[in-house]
Amino acid sequence: MGLYLLDYGAGNVQSLANSLSKLGYQFNWITEPAHFQRATSLVFPGVGAFGTAVENLKAKSLFEPLKQYIQSGKPYFGICIGMQILFQTSTESPEAPGLDIIPCPVERFRDNDKTVPHMGWNTADSLYSSVEPFCYYFVHSYCAKYDPSKYPIAADWAHTTTQYGDEIFISSVSKDNVFAVQCHPEKSGAAGLELLQEWLLSPESRRAAPTSSSTIPPPILTPKSKHCLSKRIIACMDVRANDEGDLVVTKGDQYDVREKVVPTSPSSTSTAVKTAGAVRNLGKPVALASAYYTSGADELCLLNITSFRHSPLQDQPMLAVVRAAAECVFVPLTIGGGIKDTVDPDGTPRSALEVASAYFRAGADKVSIGSEAVYAVEKLLASERDSGDGTSAIETIARAYGNQAVVVSIDPKRVYVDAETYDGPFKGEMVHGKSDSAIESERGKSWYYTCTTSGGRETRNLSVCQLAREVEKLGAGEILVNSIDRDGTGLGFDLDLINLIRGCVRVPVVASSGAGKVEHFSTVFEETDVEAALAAGIFHRGEVGISQVKDCLRSRGINVRLGKSYFV
């Protein structure tokens, strides 16, 4: 079998390569037009903006050969952009025509009843059988709407559909030699690997065989009362070098990751002694990532909190961690730390886009931007422009890879004020502590949230709502909400803060900081409308397991991903 992968020069293609290697398949890369002649089966994986994909394919003279390959009748498997490019056009990039194999446009989701991007685990429902639907990982802002009355030919191509909000879109197509999916099987755990395996095990002659003409017209579907997008549980690992130069997962108390003096109990039989002042070591990053994947984490986050040895692009140990993790973890990986414009020691400038690209090519799916987002918003507000100038890290990365690839991590801090006398610029964002709050220190107090940089060490004259709104304008596709006040306390997520930000933006929000017990996760999903919750220390120390969290959520009627093919 001449199995080839199409590398069009953008997006995370390494994840699919890792999945195929995991399944035991050898493959080659298509990097020039002549390679299409050698391929007997082709997989086109893609992450990124529609226009960028078309532009890169044309720049490499691969666009027309790709169309000719598909029209030749040889097996084709498209993933995400590899599916969308089969369509006529995309409203994401109206100037960039698709392959026009399926005469239907790709359009943006409406955000009147939901956040966009559509991000997380959702079901793919078969149109022509009653088989139990599988669930896969989706991350996209644009889709092919399922509408037999408006686009009958496209509906005839549809193999499965998925509902998000009140919209139903085509989540996979299958006709003749073409099979393509909107989800990411390489990031969908066991279900995704099984999907890939099923296609690969099928004889090439069968994959290329014409689909039998169906006399059954595409069914008219009515949106269900509730979609099946699950709530995500994310395990986060702060990675930094210890004093010996090894990368370890650590966790600090209010960002202090050094061990304190730990007196040895006279009655203790343990000979283990923590070294005061040493970097707290909670495990090796790849081993922990693998363990969290096995235990059911929906996503993983690796944050590089160490100083770069030379520059982000020369920080080979961290890039090696990402590569190694991506080889054994088949759920999305977010990488943060140092995603900014830098200059190498020899004076070579490196853009944030270059840094992000290096992580994507190593196996990351999203990048997290922190302090740089604050500086970009301060610059935008000072300019009095309605939009950015296109040079910020958020803008350049979102333009190349799509806003779904950019996470902005914010670190707000409370500023307590006198509710009766305060008349400052953030009066409209004030929060008043409830008189019956379970946290006694908050009762009767009032505060607003200001933004910080450098892991909470530097306060900025910028409110959390200002930051959230403006980073969405710049192109952020997801916001990770930390809390300087709750970090490491175990008091639970800051619900006031989370609800404040949830009301400011129409992109997915991830709650972070403060989880101390299982019930804190059910509380944040029941009392806010966030899409995901993240934790670190309680998972690292084994105080709470991911399976315990999901069991609790399931018992409260909250959608979670439990296995390879179903939701409860």
C-alpha angles and dihedrals in degrees: 000000000000098000113181134181119211112229107191094177102258137071131033106303093152092077092062090046088054091050093052091048089049089054091050100251127139119213144168132226126246106220101147135036096255091063092071089070091059096048119098092174126024133196119193110194119182144176121179147048119337094230093049091052093050091045093051093046091052093044089056092044090242101118101082095036088053091053091047091050092054092045090051089070098244117141116279129185115188125192124198103312085018086064099038093053089063088070130083103252142337126226086218089071110011091176093060114074119210126222090278093219089131111041099223134096126243108232138189120261116253110249098200093102104020146024122270131247099055095231128175143029118333138159127263106214120205115235097208107032139049094229114141108268121251121224125227140174116268129185116169143113097205130056146166105258116226105234116145092184095053101030107023095162092052090047088053088058092051116113099172135006133207130202123221117176105324094327126098117204137180106264096179138011128205127181132139107319096348126095120164138164135201093211127073110250090181087062098038100087119224094346092056094047089050091052091052092045093051092054094044094048091053111095113258089238089060093046090054096044118115113256113249111255109254120219089198112096117226107275122248108241128206117207114254119239090251133023123225101237105140131222110253127229112205127195113209126201123195105210125197141147118266122218090276092056097252120133112240137169110251139172128203138206103240087344095308104127097177120108117249124223105285113196113217113238112238089224095049117112092197117107093195111116123185114224111237112237095018121127108267107252116205097165146296114304099230094045092049093045090053092048093050091048090052092048093056108266110166093211139002129218125201115191118191104215096164125097113264113251093224110337136328092266091050095045091105097169092062093044088050090053090053092048093048093046092049090055093062104025119074100184126081119294122207117196124197138176129078097017095149144094109290141167123231119232089258091056098259110145116228121195126218087244090058091050093048091046091055090055093045091051089049092056108277120137101194136017125217121220121195126161093015089063090057092051091048092052092047088053092048094049092047091052091053088221122145091226140021125273092243096251103096121105090246093054099043095047094043091049092054102036105019127259090274087074094059123080119182113209112203127194109200123184129199121249110197116216140172104264093209098051106028111108100159130135094275098053091116091058097051120133122207119209114238116248090229096043114149086227104073095198090064098053114115094002130119130205148155128215123249125191126248138194135205094045094309096311097111124050120213130201091244127105123229092242092052090052095046095049095046098047088053088055090050092054110270111156098194137018124216110204115208124177122216090196096051100037110122094357099106089217094123135260118316097252094183091056094045094049090048092056094039088059092051103055143040097213125092117281127210119205116220141168129048105042109148105157142018095262092061089071095052090046094054092050094045097046100037133036098234121144098218145015126213132201138171121169098045090052095044093050093045093239091129129017126216091235089054090053092051093046089054093048092048091051088055093052095254117145112248135163105253105165143356098286115017150053129215 
